[in-house]
């Protein structure tokens, strides 16, 4: 099992940052319906799912960092 985060879409390709910082391309058609930039993915062989809890945690971490950055 590998975890990754959708970095961006380039046409019909999803560029996913895999654990360790490597980038890997996946066909958009291989991703679950509704997958979007920033979603955490669980890649297990040919099966890709969205980790809702992982995505939620990532977004919270980003929001916290933004709050720190833009404090008054």
C-alpha positions as CSV (number, residue, x, y, z in Angstrom):
1,X,0.0,0.0,0.0
2,X,1.3,3.4,-1.0
3,X,-0.1,6.9,-0.1
4,X,0.0,9.9,-2.3
5,X,-1.5,13.3,-2.8
6,X,-2.9,14.6,-6.1
7,X,-0.6,17.5,-7.0
8,X,-2.3,18.5,-10.3
9,X,-4.0,17.4,-13.4
10,X,-2.5,17.6,-16.9
11,X,-5.1,16.8,-19.4
12,X,-6.1,13.2,-18.9
13,X,-3.2,12.6,-16.4
14,X,-3.1,13.0,-12.6
15,X,0.3,13.9,-11.2
16,X,0.5,12.3,-7.7
17,X,3.2,13.0,-5.1
18,X,4.0,9.7,-3.6
19,X,5.5,9.2,-0.1
20,X,9.1,10.4,-0.2
21,X,8.4,13.2,-2.7
22,X,8.5,11.2,-5.9
23,X,6.0,12.2,-8.6
24,X,4.0,9.5,-10.5
25,X,1.5,9.9,-13.3
26,X,-1.8,8.1,-13.3
27,X,-4.6,8.1,-15.8
28,X,-7.4,10.3,-14.5
29,X,-9.7,7.4,-15.4
30,X,-7.9,5.2,-12.8
31,X,-8.9,7.6,-10.0
32,X,-12.1,7.5,-8.0
33,X,-14.9,9.7,-9.4
34,X,-14.7,13.1,-7.8
35,X,-11.0,13.0,-7.0
36,X,-9.5,16.5,-6.8
37,X,-6.2,18.3,-6.3
38,X,-5.1,17.9,-2.7
39,X,-6.9,14.6,-2.1
40,X,-4.9,11.9,-0.3
41,X,-4.9,8.6,-2.2
42,X,-4.3,5.1,-1.0
43,X,-2.8,3.0,-3.9
44,X,-3.0,-0.7,-3.4
45,X,-2.0,-2.5,-6.5
46,X,-4.4,-1.5,-9.2
47,X,-6.9,-0.1,-6.7
48,X,-6.9,3.6,-5.9
49,X,-9.2,5.0,-3.2
50,X,-9.5,8.5,-1.6
51,X,-8.5,8.6,2.1
52,X,-11.2,11.0,3.4
53,X,-9.6,11.1,6.8
54,X,-6.1,11.7,5.4
55,X,-7.5,14.4,3.1
56,X,-9.3,16.1,6.0
57,X,-6.1,16.0,8.1
58,X,-4.0,17.5,5.2
59,X,-6.4,20.3,4.7
60,X,-6.5,21.1,8.5
61,X,-2.6,21.2,8.5
62,X,-2.7,23.6,5.5
63,X,-5.3,25.8,7.1
64,X,-3.3,25.9,10.4
65,X,-0.1,26.9,8.5
66,X,-2.0,29.6,6.6
67,X,-3.4,31.0,9.9
68,X,0.1,31.1,11.3
69,X,1.4,32.9,8.2
70,X,-1.2,35.5,8.2
71,X,-1.5,36.3,11.9
72,X,-2.0,39.9,12.8
